Amino acid sequence: MATVSGSAAWRALPGDASTRRYQLAPGQHVSGGSLQLARAPQYPPALLPLHLARVVVVVRLVIGTDGRVQRVLPLPPSQLADITHGPAFFAAIEHCTEHWRFVPLRIAASARRSAMPAADAPALPFSLDYAFSFAVHDGKPLTTLEQR
């Protein structure tokens, strides 16, 4: 008898037209904002015996000035009601992203125009959208990261 296992993966998504963006003044540049430490969510163990079809949950991660995830928002908010067992998958995403770390986002003047190095510029909150994919398959779980 084959063991049933599940896997999860994620990929960063480009923001859409509704995404608010920082506006850079001439001579400014951005540093940080990249994913530094991540782990994949665990497929909800109670759902493994159900052999569900692949599930994709899209979320917006709101990252604080310390590089930690402050909030996880489903995109659109109604999607969890449309996904079978959506709240369980969303809970798995929330749990794993509690441990994610991002390099703090900073906007600084270019070195030629300012004595303040980019590392000394104040950190800013930001958000990024991710698609998390959950699948059930026989054998060992496989987790990958795909970024665009």
C-alpha positions in Angstrom: 0.0 0.0 0.0 1.4 3.4 -1.0 1.7 6.1 1.5 -0.1 9.3 0.8 1.9 12.5 1.2 1.3 16.1 0.2 3.6 18.9 -0.9 3.4 22.6 -1.1 5.3 25.2 -3.1 5.1 28.9 -3.6 6.0 31.6 -6.2 6.1 35.3 -6.0 3.6 37.1 -8.2 3.9 40.5 -9.9 1.6 43.2 -8.3 -1.5 44.1 -10.1 -2.9 47.6 -11.0 -4.3 47.9 -7.5 -0.9 47.5 -5.8 0.3 50.7 -4.2 4.0 51.4 -4.8 6.6 53.7 -3.3 7.4 56.5 -5.6 11.1 57.2 -6.0 12.4 60.7 -6.3 15.3 61.4 -8.7 18.5 60.1 -7.3 16.9 57.5 -4.9 17.3 53.8 -5.0 15.7 50.8 -3.3 17.5 48.1 -1.4 16.2 45.0 0.4 12.7 43.7 0.2 13.9 40.2 -0.8 13.1 36.9 0.8 15.9 35.9 3.1 14.5 32.9 5.0 11.5 30.8 4.1 10.1 27.4 4.6 7.2 25.7 2.8 3.8 25.3 4.4 2.9 21.8 5.6 0.0 20.2 3.7 -2.8 19.9 6.2 -2.4 16.3 7.5 -6.1 15.9 8.2 -6.8 16.5 4.5 -4.3 14.0 3.0 -6.8 11.0 3.0 -9.2 13.1 0.9 -7.0 13.1 -2.1 -8.0 16.6 -3.1 -7.1 18.0 -6.5 -4.3 20.6 -6.6 -5.2 23.7 -4.6 -3.7 27.2 -5.2 -4.2 29.9 -2.6 -3.1 33.5 -3.5 -2.1 35.8 -0.6 -0.7 39.2 0.0 2.1 39.2 2.7 2.4 42.5 4.6 6.0 42.8 5.8 7.0 45.1 8.6 10.0 47.3 9.0 11.8 44.4 10.8 11.4 42.1 7.7 8.8 39.9 9.5 5.4 39.0 8.0 2.8 41.1 9.9 -0.3 40.0 8.1 -1.4 37.4 5.5 -4.4 38.5 3.4 -6.2 36.2 0.9 -6.5 37.6 -2.6 -9.3 38.1 -3.3 -10.7 37.8 0.2 -13.6 35.7 -1.1 -11.3 33.0 -2.5 -11.2 30.9 0.7 -15.0 30.3 0.5 -14.5 29.1 -3.1 -11.8 26.6 -2.3 -12.7 23.3 -0.7 -11.1 23.4 2.8 -9.8 26.9 2.0 -9.4 27.9 5.7 -7.2 24.9 6.4 -4.8 25.7 3.6 -4.8 29.4 4.6 -4.0 28.4 8.2 -1.0 26.4 6.9 0.2 29.5 4.9 -0.2 31.7 8.0 1.7 29.3 10.2 4.7 28.9 7.8 5.0 32.6 6.9 5.3 33.4 10.6 8.9 32.1 10.2 9.7 33.9 6.9 12.2 36.7 7.0 12.8 39.4 4.4 15.6 41.9 4.1 14.1 45.2 5.3 13.1 47.5 2.5 15.0 50.8 2.4 14.8 53.8 0.1 17.9 56.0 0.1 19.6 58.7 -1.9 22.4 57.5 -4.1 25.8 57.5 -2.4 27.0 60.5 -4.6 24.1 62.7 -3.3 24.0 61.7 0.4 26.3 61.0 3.2 23.7 58.5 4.6 24.5 54.9 3.4 21.5 52.9 2.3 21.8 50.6 5.4 21.2 53.7 7.5 18.0 54.7 5.7 14.9 54.0 7.6 13.2 50.6 6.9 9.8 50.7 5.3 6.8 48.3 5.4 5.9 46.7 2.1 3.8 43.9 0.7 4.3 41.1 -1.8 1.8 38.7 -3.4 2.5 34.9 -3.5 0.7 31.9 -4.9 0.9 28.8 -2.7 0.2 25.4 -4.4 -0.8 22.3 -2.4 -0.8 18.9 -4.0 -1.3 15.3 -2.9 0.8 12.5 -4.4 2.2 9.1 -3.6 5.8 9.0 -2.4 7.9 11.7 -0.8 6.8 15.3 -0.6 8.7 17.7 -2.8 8.8 21.4 -2.2 10.2 24.0 -4.6 10.4 27.7 -4.8 9.6 29.4 -8.1 10.0 33.2 -8.3 9.3 35.5 -11.2 
